[in-house]
């Protein structure tokens, strides 16, 4: 086929390579991005994870029992505040407010 022939030919858009025209190959611009936001140096989670524990009084100490926000399993902790569960999830144990407190 010559350039001067009147035969129909397949035309691709400007700047499109042959492997991209059929949807093959993934460029860096089409790779899905993570859902975390970034402030330049560190990634920022959309919302901090927290759990409301149940108080579990054992024979020797007071423990706190809470549903893990990630794996949804029960984890036991010995203090309130920032904790790391056995599954590796870091979250905050927040105490429950007493009934009637505003």
C-alpha positions, 0 to 999 in steps of 0.5 A: 500500500502506497501513501498515494493510494485511495485504499481505506486505511486504519488511522490512529490518533496522534501520539498513540503507539500501536500497543496502546491503540488496542488497550494493551500496555498500561502507562503510569498515568492509568495506574490506580492511586491509593485512597490515602491522601498525602501532605507532601512527606507522609500519607494521611488517613482519611479518618483515624480508627477508634473503638469503644471497649467493653470493660472486662474485670479479670482476677488480677487486672482490668482489661478492655475488650474491643472490636478491631476496626479492620479485622472485626475480631475481638481484641483484649488490651490492658490500657486505653488510648493508642493500641496495636492489635494482634493483627497489626492494626493501630487504633485508639481505645476511647472510653464510653461516656456514662449515661446521662453525661453530656 
